[in-house]
Amino acid sequence: MADTKKIKRALVSVFHKDGLEEILRKLHEEGVELLSTGGTQSFIESLGIPCQKVEDVTTYPSILGGRVKTLHPKVFGGILGRRELKEDQDQMAQYEIPEIDLVIVDLYPFEQTVASGASEADIIEKIDIGGISLIRAAAKNFRDVIIVPSKQEYEPLLKLLQKNGAQSEIEDRKWFATQAFGVSSHYDTAIHGWFVK
């Protein structure tokens, strides 16, 4: 089927790592190349699973105190590139942009930070930029990419991998995209609510 897509490369960058180990082992078993940042990359490697650093792809380190890690054309091009469009594929080849077929990401715990009575500065640092951008980009390109936007979607992803191996159908990808826009909507509503208080 034309709508069946193989997962060859996954970007994994999460705050909540519990529940992720089985997914990572299954992806590795299926031959999926893993790409990650910071603490998540260390976690993946601690499981004995090879993982490429995002900064090796972008050639930029994490900068501005971690505020800028994944915000780069080589990451977003890999997610947003349309596999059926020759122009996109040509540009990805020209700029050496690797296709990213699965994005597993979650957001900084903004609501929990507010509830803890943290300072304004700490709360502002928990406004996720890279994560929300990855979620929106992958969800927008659901025709080619699976987006796992929170810990709640770990189990559905694992079930999908156990059932189909490292591939998905358009209905699967659209379901994950729907969850993703729900997550981003809730997150932005919580931030807006804090600002208007």
URLIN-V744441 format. One record per residue. N is the residue number from 0. RES is the residue in three letters. SS is DSSP state (hx for helix, st for strand, lp for the rest). PHI is phi in whole degrees, 0 to 359 (* if undefined). OMEGA is omega in radians with two decimals (none if undefined). Layout:
[[N,RES,SS,PHI,OMEGA] [N,RES,SS,PHI,OMEGA]]
This chain:
[[0,MET,lp,*,-3.11] [1,ALA,lp,294,-3.09] [2,ASP,lp,275,3.07] [3,THR,lp,278,-3.13] [4,LYS,st,240,3.10] [5,LYS,st,273,3.07] [6,ILE,lp,267,-3.14] [7,LYS,lp,255,-3.10] [8,ARG,st,219,-3.14] [9,ALA,st,234,3.00] [10,LEU,st,260,-3.11] [11,VAL,st,236,3.14] [12,SER,st,212,-2.97] [13,VAL,lp,231,3.02] [14,PHE,lp,276,-3.12] [15,HIS,lp,264,-3.08] [16,LYS,lp,265,3.14] [17,ASP,lp,292,-3.11] [18,GLY,lp,93,-3.06] [19,LEU,lp,265,-3.00] [20,GLU,hx,303,-3.10] [21,GLU,hx,297,3.11] [22,ILE,hx,297,-3.12] [23,LEU,hx,298,3.13] [24,ARG,hx,296,3.13] [25,LYS,hx,293,3.11] [26,LEU,hx,299,3.13] [27,HIS,hx,298,3.12] [28,GLU,hx,302,-3.13] [29,GLU,lp,276,3.09] [30,GLY,lp,82,3.14] [31,VAL,lp,281,3.10] [32,GLU,st,281,-3.11] [33,LEU,st,255,-3.11] [34,LEU,st,230,-3.08] [35,SER,st,204,-3.12] [36,THR,lp,229,2.93] [37,GLY,hx,40,-3.06] [38,GLY,hx,297,3.13] [39,THR,hx,292,3.11] [40,GLN,hx,298,3.11] [41,SER,hx,299,3.13] [42,PHE,hx,298,-3.13] [43,ILE,hx,299,-3.13] [44,GLU,hx,293,3.10] [45,SER,hx,294,3.09] [46,LEU,lp,273,-3.13] [47,GLY,lp,80,-3.12] [48,ILE,lp,254,3.13] [49,PRO,lp,294,-3.07] [50,CYS,lp,210,3.11] [51,GLN,st,273,3.09] [52,LYS,st,284,3.05] [53,VAL,hx,303,-3.09] [54,GLU,hx,293,3.04] [55,ASP,hx,287,3.10] [56,VAL,hx,279,-3.05] [57,THR,hx,278,-3.00] [58,THR,lp,66,3.05] [59,TYR,lp,242,3.03] [60,PRO,lp,282,2.96] [61,SER,lp,294,-3.06] [62,ILE,st,233,3.10] [63,LEU,lp,56,3.09] [64,GLY,lp,66,3.13] [65,GLY,lp,88,3.13] [66,ARG,lp,293,-3.13] [67,VAL,st,235,3.12] [68,LYS,lp,235,-3.03] [69,THR,lp,255,-3.08] [70,LEU,lp,285,-3.05] [71,HIS,lp,203,-3.12] [72,PRO,hx,302,-3.13] [73,LYS,hx,289,3.07] [74,VAL,hx,277,-3.07] [75,PHE,hx,288,3.04] [76,GLY,hx,295,3.13] [77,GLY,hx,294,3.13] [78,ILE,hx,273,-3.01] [79,LEU,hx,271,-3.14] [80,GLY,lp,299,-3.12] [81,ARG,lp,274,-3.02] [82,ARG,lp,295,-3.08] [83,GLU,lp,271,-3.11] [84,LEU,lp,263,-3.11] [85,LYS,hx,301,-3.13] [86,GLU,hx,300,3.12] [87,ASP,hx,297,-3.12] [88,GLN,hx,297,3.11] [89,ASP,hx,297,3.14] [90,GLN,hx,291,3.11] [91,MET,hx,296,3.09] [92,ALA,hx,293,-3.12] [93,GLN,hx,301,-3.08] [94,TYR,lp,261,3.11] [95,GLU,lp,54,3.13] [96,ILE,lp,263,-3.13] [97,PRO,lp,281,3.08] [98,GLU,lp,294,3.05] [99,ILE,lp,244,-3.00] [100,ASP,lp,258,-3.12] [101,LEU,st,218,3.07] [102,VAL,st,237,3.06] [103,ILE,st,245,-3.04] [104,VAL,st,212,2.93] [105,ASP,lp,224,-2.97] [106,LEU,lp,255,3.05] [107,TYR,lp,305,-3.07] [108,PRO,lp,285,-3.09] [109,PHE,hx,298,-3.07] [110,GLU,hx,297,3.13] [111,GLN,hx,294,3.13] [112,THR,hx,294,3.08] [113,VAL,hx,298,-3.10] [114,ALA,hx,297,-3.10] [115,SER,lp,284,-3.11] [116,GLY,lp,82,-3.12] [117,ALA,lp,297,3.13] [118,SER,lp,289,3.11] [119,GLU,hx,302,-3.13] [120,ALA,hx,299,3.12] [121,ASP,hx,294,3.13] [122,ILE,hx,297,-3.13] [123,ILE,hx,298,3.12] [124,GLU,hx,292,3.11] [125,LYS,lp,266,2.97] [126,ILE,lp,275,-3.05] [127,ASP,lp,286,3.11] [128,ILE,lp,249,-3.13] [129,GLY,hx,300,-3.10] [130,GLY,hx,298,-3.12] [131,ILE,hx,294,3.11] [132,SER,hx,292,3.09] [133,LEU,hx,297,3.14] [134,ILE,hx,299,-3.11] [135,ARG,hx,295,-3.12] [136,ALA,hx,297,-3.10] [137,ALA,hx,293,3.12] [138,ALA,hx,293,3.11] [139,LYS,hx,299,-3.10] [140,ASN,lp,262,-3.09] [141,PHE,lp,298,3.10] [142,ARG,lp,296,-3.11] [143,ASP,lp,239,-2.93] [144,VAL,lp,232,2.99] [145,ILE,st,263,3.07] [146,ILE,st,246,3.05] [147,VAL,st,249,-2.92] [148,PRO,lp,268,3.13] [149,SER,lp,196,3.14] [150,LYS,hx,301,-3.12] [151,GLN,hx,299,-3.11] [152,GLU,hx,264,3.11] [153,TYR,hx,299,-3.08] [154,GLU,hx,295,3.07] [155,PRO,hx,302,3.10] [156,LEU,hx,294,-3.14] [157,LEU,hx,301,3.12] [158,LYS,hx,299,3.12] [159,LEU,hx,297,-3.13] [160,LEU,hx,294,3.14] [161,GLN,hx,292,-3.11] [162,LYS,hx,280,-2.98] [163,ASN,hx,249,-2.97] [164,GLY,lp,73,-3.05] [165,ALA,lp,274,3.05] [166,GLN,st,207,-3.10] [167,SER,st,213,3.06] [168,GLU,lp,257,-3.13] [169,ILE,hx,302,-3.14] [170,GLU,hx,297,3.11] [171,ASP,hx,297,-3.07] [172,ARG,hx,294,3.11] [173,LYS,hx,291,3.10] [174,TRP,hx,298,3.14] [175,PHE,hx,296,3.12] [176,ALA,hx,296,3.11] [177,THR,hx,298,3.10] [178,GLN,hx,298,-3.09] [179,ALA,hx,298,3.13] [180,PHE,hx,292,3.02] [181,GLY,hx,295,3.12] [182,VAL,hx,297,-3.10] [183,SER,hx,293,3.12] [184,SER,hx,296,3.13] [185,HIS,hx,298,-3.09] [186,TYR,hx,297,-3.13] [187,ASP,hx,293,3.09] [188,THR,hx,295,3.12] [189,ALA,hx,295,3.13] [190,ILE,hx,294,3.11] [191,HIS,hx,301,-3.14] [192,GLY,hx,300,3.13] [193,TRP,hx,291,-3.12] [194,PHE,hx,294,-3.08] [195,VAL,hx,277,-3.14] [196,LYS,lp,293,none]]
